[in-house]
Amino acid sequence: MSVSMRETDHDPVRESEDQPPDSAHSQQSATRVLIVDDEPAACKLLSLILAAPAFRCATTCTAEEAMVALQREPFDAIISDLQMPGLSGMELLTEVRHHHPHMAFLVTTGVDDVDVGVKAMRSGADDYLVKPLHESAVVASLENALQKRRLAQEVEHYRHHLEELVAARTDQLQAALQQIQQSYEDTLQALGAAIDLRDNETGGHSQRVCRYSLEIARAMGWQTKQLGTLARGAYLHDIGKLGVPDGILLKPGSLTPEERKIMQRHAQIGFDLVKDIPFLADATDVVLMHHERFDGTGYPQGLKGEDIPLSARIFAIADALDAITSERPYQRASPFESAREIISRLSGTAFDPQIVNVFLNIREDVWPAHAKNQPQVAFSPGMRRNASPLPAALDPVP
């Protein structure tokens, strides 16, 4: 028969003596049940109902003893009375749900009160049984509770596995996206280099105007996504020159009016080249409108003031800075201070005054050495005849 705390002074937890010995394999496969009730007769009855080999029962007389037992060995299920000295069955239920969320838990009560059962089940009990207990009800209720907990554990294991799988796939996707992003950046740099090579008077121009544009945009508080869009537009701003005949693009002298019209078409050609490429589509503002002027005298659309996209207005200053401080066949390189003076003078005509103020307030040590330390050089013998008295970047056709 079951032995309670009152029957021993050294071990509050006893295996049921009503269950015959069995093999080690049977003991391992049997469902371990902890019975908690201050009435020895109730413990004995449940031990008889839940007999070997399907079950192995241990009993305690109090919730405190049950908590000690749970620390010492694993159980699959607990059947506990609600009304006991000391901690109640409801308090034991709370502790078990906190520390052993997958353990089946049945409560027994001598009060046939639906509200009591509902309260217990809301607190985490799998079912409640009303005394006197009936064998079929106990076994069915316990098997249902065990099945419910097994399914819940399987779901949780599946969820954890799914989370791990999603995390792994997310890492793989991020790695793939990084590779794609790197491919985009490599493609942009290759395109910029190809443009610079074709227009051999502007070697490295695409990289420099990209850096200058980003410095101005950062000073204006632009965020990473906006900066990426601006960088793509800056790299590709002259991609339309790939469609300009060499005889015009590389002509050492001044252009005829017809040639100037053909040259001006490079903005529209560039726009048409990139507008349908998804990862370049957001760069089209700079590609199409980098020759618009704040006073409306630019091309191709003659836009004025804030009708010109902000990215194109920023780029116009970066483009002028590089043109003024770079050596061209038709123009000598000027020092950085001269570029500041010229850009300041053209505020409100060629450039947006607010962006000019941002540019002028950027510390000089921020700018790359190329823009700050250009030597004074003589005009090239191939300088265009009748070149504009303004720096080339400010001429309608640089």
Summary of the structure (lengths in Angstrom):
residues: 398
radius of gyration: 41.4
end to end distance: 104.3
largest distance: 117.3
contacts: 1251
relative contact order: 0.07
helix: 58%
strand: 8%
